[in-house]
């Protein structure tokens, strides 16, 4: 008899346990409270703030999650990133900002994860504080190791967006930072334009307005052209004559394949400025190339230097 009662009691306990597991495995709608941290990208201010008010939401979750949340002594904070366009500043309160719940519904839902499906945010307005900090704007320097297939090259500097960032730090550190470098980008055997994203190297004891930039390497097929170009003079005073020897120079350069047909010797000019020539002690000068298309490269003059003789004219 005692054994039968024990078996019966164990069956009741097992049934109760299964009922609890089944019940808590179902989903229910409940109310939850969370501390909220909001990161943002406001210029000249701190990037993180703990909301003054607790985030009060209604959502759907399994019973296990609801019980665990209710029994926690300290609920972990939800952290979201809100773009500066969502921020609203109180006109009469220094460093005080707010967010409207309607604007961050999706952000909060993503931050909650899969265990809790957000239905609505009951807290209407999120109050935040972002203090002003020291910062300066510095250029971004693209660090790369790029090679091209034969007959291909880039005629323009690598395009970077943005080409500068804000650096936040204490004043002693800011004075030492002149630029921010990208991580080294290695690209090989290019024969077409390449776009990508690279992260920035963050200097010690600093924070950047953003941690990565996009880049574009413009690649074109090139041809080499060579022309015989006359060397002319400019700014020669009255009753003076500047004689150039030789007065014809071979000009060789690379240009994009599609622009080669539009370039000829008449569109190019090699000029020696009298005022620049008189500053030279050696009597030799490199002629300046003028009138050439912007996208040419590897310019070579043969000879590289020309002689100049100044004579009086009567």
C-alpha positions in Angstrom: 0.0 0.0 0.0 2.8 2.4 0.9 4.6 1.7 -2.3 1.4 2.4 -4.3 1.0 5.8 -2.5 4.6 6.7 -3.3 4.2 5.8 -7.0 1.0 7.9 -7.1 2.7 10.8 -5.4 5.6 10.7 -7.9 3.2 10.6 -10.7 1.5 13.7 -9.4 4.8 15.5 -9.0 5.9 14.5 -12.5 2.5 15.6 -14.0 2.8 18.9 -12.1 6.3 19.4 -13.4 5.3 18.7 -17.0 2.3 21.0 -16.6 4.6 23.8 -15.4 7.1 23.2 -18.3 4.3 23.2 -20.8 2.7 26.3 -19.3 5.9 28.3 -19.2 6.8 27.2 -22.7 3.8 29.0 -24.1 3.9 32.7 -25.1 2.1 35.4 -23.1 1.8 39.2 -23.3 3.3 41.0 -20.3 4.8 44.3 -19.2 8.6 44.8 -18.8 10.9 47.5 -17.5 14.5 48.0 -18.8 17.2 50.6 -18.2 18.2 52.1 -21.5 21.5 53.3 -22.9 21.6 55.3 -26.1 24.7 55.7 -28.2 24.6 58.4 -30.9 26.8 60.5 -33.2 26.1 64.1 -32.1 29.1 66.3 -33.1 31.1 67.7 -30.3 29.4 65.7 -27.6 29.8 62.4 -25.7 28.5 59.4 -27.5 26.7 57.5 -24.8 24.0 58.4 -22.3 21.9 56.5 -19.7 18.3 57.5 -20.0 16.9 59.3 -17.0 13.7 57.3 -17.1 13.2 53.5 -17.3 11.9 52.1 -20.6 8.5 50.6 -20.0 7.3 48.2 -22.7 4.6 45.6 -23.5 5.6 42.5 -25.4 5.2 38.8 -26.0 7.5 36.2 -24.5 7.6 32.7 -23.2 6.7 32.1 -19.6 10.2 31.2 -18.7 11.5 34.6 -19.9 8.7 36.5 -18.0 9.5 34.6 -14.8 13.2 35.1 -15.1 12.8 38.8 -15.9 10.5 39.3 -12.9 12.9 37.5 -10.4 16.0 39.4 -11.5 17.3 41.8 -8.9 19.1 43.9 -11.5 17.8 43.9 -15.1 20.5 44.4 -17.7 20.3 47.6 -19.8 19.2 47.7 -23.4 21.7 49.5 -25.6 20.7 51.1 -28.9 22.3 53.4 -31.4 20.2 56.4 -32.5 21.3 58.6 -35.3 21.7 62.3 -34.6 18.8 63.0 -36.9 16.5 61.4 -34.4 17.7 63.5 -31.5 15.7 66.5 -30.3 17.3 69.1 -28.1 15.5 70.9 -25.3 15.8 74.6 -26.1 16.1 75.7 -22.5 18.2 72.9 -21.0 21.9 72.6 -21.4 23.1 69.3 -22.9 19.6 67.8 -22.6 18.1 65.8 -25.4 15.1 63.5 -25.9 13.9 60.8 -28.2 10.3 60.0 -29.1 9.3 56.4 -28.6 7.7 56.1 -32.0 11.1 56.8 -33.6 13.0 54.0 -31.8 10.5 51.1 -31.9 12.5 49.0 -34.4 15.8 49.9 -32.7 14.5 48.6 -29.3 12.9 45.5 -30.9 16.2 44.6 -32.5 18.1 45.2 -29.2 15.7 42.9 -27.2 16.6 39.9 -29.4 14.5 36.9 -30.2 13.3 36.1 -26.6 10.9 39.1 -26.4 8.8 40.4 -29.3 8.0 44.1 -28.7 4.4 45.2 -29.2 4.5 48.8 -28.0 6.7 51.2 -26.0 4.7 52.7 -23.2 7.3 55.3 -22.3 6.4 58.2 -24.5 9.7 60.3 -24.3 13.3 59.2 -23.5 15.3 61.8 -21.7 19.0 61.9 -22.3 22.1 64.0 -21.6 25.1 64.4 -23.8 27.8 66.7 -22.5 30.2 68.7 -24.7 33.7 67.3 -25.3 36.9 68.5 -26.9 37.3 67.5 -30.5 39.0 68.4 -33.8 38.5 67.6 -37.5 41.4 65.8 -39.2 41.9 64.3 -42.6 41.8 60.6 -43.3 44.9 59.1 -45.0 44.3 56.0 -47.1 47.0 53.4 -46.6 47.2 50.9 -49.4 49.3 48.4 -51.4 47.8 48.4 -55.0 49.1 46.8 -58.1 47.6 46.8 -61.6 47.5 44.5 -64.6 49.7 45.5 -67.5 48.3 48.6 -69.4 46.1 49.6 -66.4 46.5 52.2 -63.8 44.7 54.9 -61.8 44.9 58.5 -63.0 43.2 59.9 -59.9 43.8 59.7 -56.2 41.8 57.2 -54.3 38.4 58.6 -53.4 37.5 58.4 -49.7 34.2 59.1 -48.1 34.3 60.8 -45.7 37.7 62.3 -46.3 37.9 63.6 -42.7 36.6 62.6 -39.3 36.1 64.2 -35.8 38.5 63.0 -33.1 37.4 63.2 -29.5 40.0 63.3 -26.8 41.5 65.3 -24.0 43.3 68.5 -25.2 46.9 67.1 -24.7 46.1 64.2 -27.1 44.2 66.3 -29.7 47.3 68.5 -30.2 49.3 65.5 -31.4 46.8 64.1 -33.9 47.2 65.6 -37.4 45.5 62.7 -39.3 43.8 59.4 -39.0 45.0 56.4 -41.1 43.0 53.6 -42.5 44.0 50.0 -42.1 46.2 48.9 -44.9 44.2 47.9 -48.0 45.9 45.4 -50.3 44.6 45.1 -53.9 46.3 43.2 -56.7 46.1 42.9 -60.5 43.4 45.5 -60.9 41.8 46.1 -64.3 38.6 47.7 -63.3 37.3 50.2 -60.7 37.1 48.8 -57.2 35.0 50.0 -54.3 35.2 48.9 -50.7 35.0 49.7 -47.0 38.0 49.8 -44.6 38.2 50.5 -40.9 40.2 53.3 -39.4 43.1 53.0 -37.0 41.8 54.6 -33.8 44.6 56.6 -31.9 45.1 55.7 -28.3 42.9 57.6 -25.8 40.6 58.9 -28.5 37.2 58.3 -30.0 36.3 58.9 -33.7 33.0 60.2 -35.1 33.0 57.0 -37.2 35.2 53.9 -37.4 35.2 53.1 -41.1 35.2 54.8 -44.5 34.4 53.8 -48.0 36.9 54.0 -50.8 36.9 53.9 -54.6 40.0 53.2 -56.8 39.4 54.5 -60.3 41.1 52.1 -62.8 41.5 52.8 -66.5 43.3 51.3 -69.4 46.1 53.5 -70.6 48.3 54.1 -73.6 51.6 55.9 -73.9 51.9 58.9 -76.3 54.9 60.8 -77.5 55.0 64.2 -79.2 57.6 66.7 -80.4 56.6 70.0 -78.6 58.1 73.4 -79.1 59.3 75.3 -76.0 58.1 78.9 -75.8 58.9 81.7 -73.4 56.8 84.1 -71.3 57.2 87.3 -69.4 60.4 88.3 -71.2 61.0 92.0 -70.6 61.2 94.6 -73.4 64.6 94.7 -75.1 65.5 91.3 -73.7 65.5 87.9 -75.5 65.5 84.5 -73.9 66.9 81.9 -76.2 66.0 78.2 -75.4 68.3 75.4 -76.4 66.9 73.0 -77.5 63.7 74.7 -78.5 61.9 71.4 -79.3 61.5 68.7 -76.7 60.2 65.2 -76.8 57.2 64.8 -74.5 56.1 61.3 -73.4 53.2 60.5 -71.1 50.4 58.1 -70.3 46.8 58.9 -70.7 43.5 57.0 -70.6 42.8 54.9 -73.7 39.5 56.6 -74.4 41.0 60.1 -74.3 44.1 59.4 -76.5 42.3 60.4 -79.8 41.6 63.9 -78.5 45.3 64.7 -77.6 47.7 66.1 -80.2 50.9 68.2 -80.2 48.8 71.4 -80.8 47.0 70.9 -77.5 50.2 70.8 -75.5 52.5 73.6 -74.6 55.9 73.7 -72.9 56.7 77.1 -71.4 59.7 78.7 -69.7 58.8 81.7 -67.6 61.5 84.4 -67.7 61.1 85.3 -64.0 61.5 81.7 -62.9 64.5 81.2 -65.2 66.4 84.2 -63.7 66.1 82.6 -60.3 68.2 79.6 -61.5 71.9 79.8 -61.0 72.8 77.0 -63.4 71.2 78.4 -66.5 69.0 75.3 -66.9 65.3 74.8 -66.2 62.6 72.3 -66.7 59.8 73.6 -69.0 56.3 73.7 -67.5 53.7 71.6 -69.2 50.5 73.6 -69.9 47.3 72.9 -71.7 47.5 69.2 -71.1 44.4 67.2 -70.1 44.1 66.7 -66.4 44.2 62.9 -66.6 47.8 62.3 -67.8 50.6 60.6 -65.8 54.2 59.6 -66.0 55.3 62.7 -67.9 58.8 62.5 -69.2 60.8 65.2 -71.1 63.7 64.4 -73.3 65.9 66.2 -72.5 64.5 67.0 -69.1 66.4 70.3 -68.8 66.8 73.0 -71.4 69.4 75.7 -71.5 68.6 79.4 -71.6 70.6 82.3 -72.8 69.5 85.9 -72.1 70.5 88.6 -74.7 69.8 92.2 -75.0 67.9 93.4 -78.0 68.7 96.7 -79.8 
